[in-house]
Amino acid sequence: MNQFLFEMANIRDQDSWVHQHEPEKATAKAKDLVRMAVARVRGEGALPYNMVPVTKSALVIGGGVTGMTAALAFADQDYPVTLIEQSDMLGGNGRNIYRNWKGERFLPFINDLAARVTSHPQISVKFNSAIKDVAGSVGKFSTTFSDGQSFEHGVAVVAVGGEPYQPEGKWQFLHGVNPNVHTLLELDKKFIDQDESLKSIDQAVFMHCVGSRIPERPYCSRVCCTHAVDAAIKLKELNPEMDIFMLYRDVRTYGQRERLYQEARGKGIIFVRYDLDHLPQVSEESGRLMIRCHDPIIDADIAIQPDMLVLATAIQPRAQSAGSLSKFFKCAIDGQGFLLEAHMKLRPVDFATAGVFLAGLCHYPKSMEESIAQAKAAAARASVILAQDAVPAESVTAVVNRAKCTGCGVCTEVCAFNAVSLDDNGLSVINTAMCKGCGACVAGCRSDAVTLKNIGNEQIMAAVDAAFCD
Ligand SMILES: Cc1cc2nc3c(=O)[nH]c(=O)nc-3n(C[C@H](O)[C@H](O)[C@H](O)COP(=O)(O)OP(=O)(O)OC[C@H]3O[C@@H](n4cnc5c(N)ncnc54)[C@H](O)[C@@H]3O)c2cc1C
């Protein structure tokens, strides 16, 4: 049977569950729902199964480790890939991080990844590039770049990443004012440059959760505790006599990273807890840094005069990139500006928009190994589409009654999918390959000239009439 001749009276979700304490009323409502469904299905017709031929190529947006991993996963299956990167370099944040929690250096890995990407015959990299426009839908997108060139692709992976929070206000702690206050990435740069001055530091303090887990950014940035603890261990390796204090709220060295925490404790690194009501106070006294805080274990105020203060700052989304892409690809963003999956358990890495996938820091703060795993998952999901010759498009699309159309053009303006245009006669036409059946043009039409197939006035009014007859 043609699937569009099917109508469901949803007795379970819309009736028996919600009215479980009123069985008689629920039975009456069940009869209404069945009558309404029967009235509706009577007016429905069989619809054609629209199929869109798949353009067997992929677009990857963002040339960090996530984007590069996704691009290689497509290219190694022989699918052509265009990777666009807004800067003039591949690697993203990963280039600025010294090593992972297993002690493996990031930079050689990233340089190797970038070399594989740029030399791969199936990958074309566009540097200093941004997206200007996106048209089409799953299987057949057409994306225009800032240089005016366009690229046809069947799927897209969004990997625009995130960025470190720049400390400000009460979270600034003299960063940018006192030269001995650094962020974790600034300390990592010293590790990467093998800065000899680190060896002569006698005392260092790390401050965790700078700008994280506060009302503006209520989430945990997940990688900073491990990053800070590992950096403290690295300082101890450079100078075992160094005194190191970690001012923390909760240590989240999750999974096997807990071993690093144990190692840090074993090396004599001292952990002092603070809370939001008692933020450590950072000042300059006689030209030196002074940190005052309360140690709840010994229940005493303590003062430290470190040679260096390191701030473990939050990771935040790239709001501008995420915002513009969410408009181009009609995908959702959360209150913080991170991109949202269609369903975190049932459809991870999928956007609600078919054919578009996400991975990496643009989704949520995560470690490089988790970003890589997610990039591979996104490419694998997208490859399911690329492996097909055609994919189903929406069958419940808008239809125009040309006798009623006045050519006012409102439908073209309200359509979020660029599926409606005016023809040479100035009358509305629907591109059924692009129409998503959302009904915006139906609601916008002043002449009642646009309807949705199988969801027309007749079906709706028949269901309403059935609801009110006994
Ligand atoms: C401060 C900080 C500390 C971290 N510490 C650790 C750690 O200790 N251990 C660990 O494992 N992981 C750490 N991470 C996470 C790790 O860096 C990432 O998981 C990994 O690098 C993958 O990032 P990504 O590729 O998703 O995003 P990014 O590295 O942010 O890359 C995104 C890329 O997309 C580009 N881009 C952005 N917008 C656009 C656009 N509109 N069009 C085109 N290109 C665009 C950017 O220029 C960038 O090159 C840290 C991250 C940060 C920010």
The ligand as a MOL file (V3000), in Angstrom:
LIG
                    3D

  0  0  0     0  0            999 V3000
M  V30 BEGIN CTAB
M  V30 COUNTS 53 58 0 0 0
M  V30 BEGIN ATOM
M  V30 1 C 41.6280 25.9360 25.3210 0
M  V30 2 C 41.5360 24.5150 24.8310 0
M  V30 3 C 42.2490 23.5180 25.4770 0
M  V30 4 C 42.1440 22.1950 25.0710 0
M  V30 5 N 42.8700 21.2320 25.7130 0
M  V30 6 C 42.8250 19.9530 25.2890 0
M  V30 7 C 43.6200 18.9320 25.8980 0
M  V30 8 O 44.3790 19.2070 26.8220 0
M  V30 9 N 43.5180 17.6670 25.4490 0
M  V30 10 C 42.6900 17.3420 24.4040 0
M  V30 11 O 42.6320 16.1650 24.0140 0
M  V30 12 N 41.9300 18.2720 23.8020 0
M  V30 13 C 41.9790 19.5670 24.2070 0
M  V30 14 N 41.2050 20.5150 23.5920 0
M  V30 15 C 40.2440 20.0780 22.5770 0
M  V30 16 C 40.9070 19.8190 21.2340 0
M  V30 17 O 41.6380 20.9540 20.8560 0
M  V30 18 C 39.8140 19.4960 20.2050 0
M  V30 19 O 39.0170 18.4050 20.6410 0
M  V30 20 C 40.4050 19.1280 18.8540 0
M  V30 21 O 41.4400 20.0000 18.5030 0
M  V30 22 C 39.3270 19.1400 17.7740 0
M  V30 23 O 38.8650 20.4550 17.5820 0
M  V30 24 P 37.9210 20.8210 16.3300 0
M  V30 25 O 38.6200 20.4360 15.0780 0
M  V30 26 O 36.5630 20.2900 16.5660 0
M  V30 27 O 37.8150 22.4000 16.4320 0
M  V30 28 P 38.9180 23.5190 16.2140 0
M  V30 29 O 40.2470 23.0790 16.6540 0
M  V30 30 O 38.3430 24.7530 16.8390 0
M  V30 31 O 38.9540 23.6900 14.6360 0
M  V30 32 C 37.8940 24.2830 13.9200 0
M  V30 33 C 38.4210 24.8640 12.6260 0
M  V30 34 O 37.3100 25.3990 11.9000 0
M  V30 35 C 37.6690 26.6710 11.3730 0
M  V30 36 N 36.4290 27.4280 11.2150 0
M  V30 37 C 35.6610 28.0000 12.1740 0
M  V30 38 N 34.5810 28.5820 11.6320 0
M  V30 39 C 34.6570 28.3750 10.2980 0
M  V30 40 C 33.8280 28.7270 9.2000 0
M  V30 41 N 32.6890 29.3980 9.3890 0
M  V30 42 N 34.2030 28.3770 7.9720 0
M  V30 43 C 35.3620 27.6900 7.7760 0
M  V30 44 N 36.2030 27.3270 8.7700 0
M  V30 45 C 35.8400 27.6500 10.0210 0
M  V30 46 C 38.6200 27.2480 12.4130 0
M  V30 47 O 39.4420 28.2460 11.8580 0
M  V30 48 C 39.3920 26.0090 12.8490 0
M  V30 49 O 40.5270 25.7960 12.0420 0
M  V30 50 C 41.3100 21.8540 23.9760 0
M  V30 51 C 40.6150 22.8670 23.3110 0
M  V30 52 C 40.7260 24.1870 23.7170 0
M  V30 53 C 39.9650 25.2630 22.9810 0
M  V30 END ATOM
M  V30 BEGIN BOND
M  V30 1 1 1 2
M  V30 2 1 2 3
M  V30 3 2 2 52
M  V30 4 2 3 4
M  V30 5 1 4 5
M  V30 6 1 4 50
M  V30 7 2 5 6
M  V30 8 1 6 7
M  V30 9 1 6 13
M  V30 10 2 7 8
M  V30 11 1 7 9
M  V30 12 1 9 10
M  V30 13 2 10 11
M  V30 14 1 10 12
M  V30 15 2 12 13
M  V30 16 1 13 14
M  V30 17 1 14 15
M  V30 18 1 14 50
M  V30 19 1 15 16
M  V30 20 1 16 17
M  V30 21 1 16 18
M  V30 22 1 18 19
M  V30 23 1 18 20
M  V30 24 1 20 21
M  V30 25 1 20 22
M  V30 26 1 22 23
M  V30 27 1 23 24
M  V30 28 2 24 25
M  V30 29 1 24 26
M  V30 30 1 24 27
M  V30 31 1 27 28
M  V30 32 2 28 29
M  V30 33 1 28 30
M  V30 34 1 28 31
M  V30 35 1 31 32
M  V30 36 1 32 33
M  V30 37 1 33 34
M  V30 38 1 33 48
M  V30 39 1 34 35
M  V30 40 1 35 36
M  V30 41 1 35 46
M  V30 42 1 36 37
M  V30 43 1 36 45
M  V30 44 2 37 38
M  V30 45 1 38 39
M  V30 46 1 39 40
M  V30 47 2 39 45
M  V30 48 1 40 41
M  V30 49 2 40 42
M  V30 50 1 42 43
M  V30 51 2 43 44
M  V30 52 1 44 45
M  V30 53 1 46 47
M  V30 54 1 46 48
M  V30 55 1 48 49
M  V30 56 2 50 51
M  V30 57 1 51 52
M  V30 58 1 52 53
M  V30 END BOND
M  V30 END CTAB
M  END
